[in-house]
Amino acid sequence: MSCVSGETNCSGTCTVTNTDNRNCGTCGNICPTGQLCSGGACSVSCVTGETNCSGICTVTNNDNQNCGGCGKICTGGQFCGAGACSCPQGQATCSGVCTSLAYDPNNCGGCGISCGNLNVCVLGVCAPCGGGSFKPQVTYATGAGVDALALGDLYGRGKLDVVVGYGNADTIQTLLGGGDGTFGTPSTYSTGTGGYPSGFALGDFNNDGKLDVAAATAYAAILMNTGSALGASTDFAAGGNPSLVIAVDLNRDGKLDLAVTDVNNGQVDVLLGKGDGTFGAPTAYATGAGAWGLVSADLNSDGKPDLVVTNTTAGTVSVLMGTGGGLFGAATNYAVGSQPFSVAIADLNHDAIPDLAVANYGNRNVGILLGNAGGTFKAQTTVAVGTNPQTLSIADFGSDGNLDIAVANSGSNTVGVLNGMGDGTFKAQVTYPVGTNPQYLGVGDINLDGRPDIVVANNGSSNISVLINYCQ
């Protein structure tokens, strides 16, 4: 069979081997799927706007590995845009790495400008670290009306997770932490029909090495940890209207017990744990009217846990000294401000004696009650904060050895940080904007850099705010 010039006889058929996908360059050479025959050779066929880089079609306008041309790699946090490597908006390249000149203490306002130890970079200017400095909030959506929050490493991953609850639903949600300051999407669990959760305690209630969840609903609702999720809720009687719950080994038997405040009856109920995830019947101890906030510590150094309760109606805090075996004496009451919602215990003046900090919701201040040896307290002094301070936490946010206070100002939509002076006094608050109506506040090292960060539950905007501490 005779073929015209430029064609080849392949099994009785004249073909142009320069372009024939089934006879490319020579008879019988078939090009693989996705390749075309061109010039007698099989090659990847790319659409308009793509380039063949080592046999792979790529858009060199936005490919970080082939930016503007094959093999041109964007490094140091840069990304490829319009065929050129560049840093994200608001960052600059310093020593080949993208960095924020507004917040990087080693490149503050310009590459190589260091703020030194215990200083921070704020909008490109070095400043003393003080009681901690926090980056602008990052928010994560929750359900509507979030009003309770706790932090803990639920599944033993070495990363803090968030547990939130709602004032309008019989559910809680968990948001798993990424260990870098971020959180995943919520997982939802039922608290049964016992009412809406208003507070949480995390603890290993059955001694299996996993953190379980106790929620203050109409009961003490217990959700056991399976290792990868939370199980069904089990209810234990705990007064008439539980407000908050804490988990402490109150009788020193190696098993976690529960203490629950009852806002309607003005009491705290103690449920001794059996070490298998179940609890005994409650024993009630009278406090003051409107019992809400609750913490525990050994206030008089006798080895027995004591309890401190805030009484929102009475405007007092009740101190109940432990007598051993999970039992407590009668309450001693101390006057504080109007509607004290939250209380925290720590040594605020370096005298090795526990002190109290109280969020006085109705007075726009935090009350400080310095402790005396033996478990008694001096009269409160106050530090001004924002409108309707609801919850507070104590930590050394500034890494200066002095304890500071963070408070959720629910009426001001801010978190206030009070820089501790180490003698029980505090500087004026520094405020950080968060969501609407922030109610519950938790503190922990969210991004694993050794510094305490803040997470806030915003009831009005139905989200949580994460404030990352960047004090060196």
Summary of the structure (lengths in Angstrom):
residues: 472
radius of gyration: 31.0
end to end distance: 84.5
largest distance: 114.7
contacts: 1680
relative contact order: 0.09
helix: 0%
strand: 45%
